[in-house]
Amino acid sequence: MDLTTAFVRSDDQGATEIVVNFGPLAGREATEAEVDRLARRLLGTVEFVRVHAVRSHEMSAQSESIVHQVVVQLPVETDDLEELREMCEAWAADCAAERSVTPLDA
């Protein structure tokens, strides 16, 4: 089973983003303090970064889900993309180890 938590993608304007699927790992959304901690950690490698938490609600007549992600926007190309992705993944694992929520039984 693939346990990758952070993925690289391009946004609509072609900028690079790292998307961290935070919810499945931690069972909750990231706190403001955790998002700030990630941004500061990344600033050790890049000069500028934009980090934001996203909560999406997806619903149909048959199902309902809430997706918690953290998106890191990198405005310029970087040679350190894999290192940054790994840093995001390690950050998410640290956050989940510190505090996670167990899903309710249905």
PyMOL commands that set and color helices and strands:
alter all, ss='L'
color gray80, all
select helices_A, chain A and resi 22-26+32-42+81-98
alter helices_A, ss='H'
color red, helices_A
select strands_A, chain A and resi 6-10+16-21+50-59+64-74
alter strands_A, ss='S'
color yellow, strands_A
deselect
rebuild
show_as cartoon
